[in-house]
């Protein structure tokens, strides 16, 4: 049989990082940001997107594709934008990766909605 494992005590004084901060003086330090500043929404610049019409591999049906979202857009922000576009156009659609696909052929309406959101739209007119 093997001997019992050696246990390290977890109670009592500890060395390491705790000792490094023991001599710090907190008086005179600036206070952190206010709670309202810390929870302020993050403003993201919309940027440029590309609008194109596709019919390939869709049984002849037309789909408008909004592509080219920058890295500043999170997946949830793209999902929310797609939801607003579908509601504004009264159509169906989906998000695949970082691409929004809208069912139907109404590029002028989609362009207007995207420009109202602040995007610069290139592509389909």
N, C-alpha and C positions, 0 to 999 in steps of 0.2 A: 504494500500500500504506500501511497505517497503521503508526504507530510502535509498538514493543513496549510492553506495559503496564508501568507503574511498579509494582514489587514492594515490599511493606512487609516489612522484616526481622522474623522471628519469634524469633530468638535474641538474647540479650543483655538488658540491663536494659530494663524496661518501666515506663512511668509509668501513672498512673491509680489504681485502687483499691488496688493493692499498696502504694503509698507511704502511703496513708491509714492502713493498719493497721500500719505499720512501727514506730511508737512505742508500741504497746500493751505493757503489762507483764502477764504471765500469772500471776506468783506472787501469791498471796493471793486468787485467784478460787476460787469454790466449784466442786467437781467436779460433773459432770453426773449424771443418775440412774443407778442401778445397772442392770446388764443385765437383772436379773429384773424390775425395775419397768418398764423400757422395753418388754418383751415381754409384760407382763401383759395378759390379754384385756380388751377393752372391754366393760363391762357396759351393756346396753341395757334400759331399762324397757320392758316389753311393751306397755302401753297398752291401748286399747280397739279391738275389732274388731266387725264386724257379720256375723251369720250369717243367710243367707236361702236359701229353697228356690226353685229355678227349674225350669220345664219348657218354657218358650217356646223355639222353634226347636231343639228337641232330640229330635224324633220322639216326644214323649210321655214320654221318660225323665226322671227326677228327678235334679237335680244340686244339691248344697249348695255355696253360694258363700260364701267367707270374704273380706270386703272391709273397707276402712278402715284399712289399715296406715299408721302414722304415718311421717313422714319419717326418723325415727331408725332404721328398718329398711332394711337394704340388700337389693338384689335377691337376693344369695346367702343372706341370712338367711331371706328368705321362701321361697326354694327349699328350704332345709333344713327349715323348718317344714312345708312341704307334704309332703316326703318322710316326716317323722315321722307326720303325720296319715294319709297313705295306708297306712303300715305298721301304725299302730294300729287303723285301721278295716278293713284287709284289702280295700281297694278301689283302683280306678284314679283318675286325676285329672291335672290339669295346673295350671300357673301361666301366666296371661295378664296380662302387665303386672305390676301389684301386686295381683292378685286370684287367690285359690286356688279352683279348682273341683274338687270331689270327687264321683265318680260314686256314686249311691245315695241312700237316704233314711234317715239315722240321725243326726238333729240332737242327740239327747241324748249320744251317744258323742263326737261332734265337740266339743260344748260342754265335756264333761268333760276331754277331751284339751287343749283350749285353756286352760281354767282351770288345769289342772295345770302348763301352761307359764307361767302368771302373767298371762294376758290377762283383761281384763274383757270378757265377751261380751254383746252386745246382739242382739236379734232373735229368731229362730226358737227355739221351745221344744219 
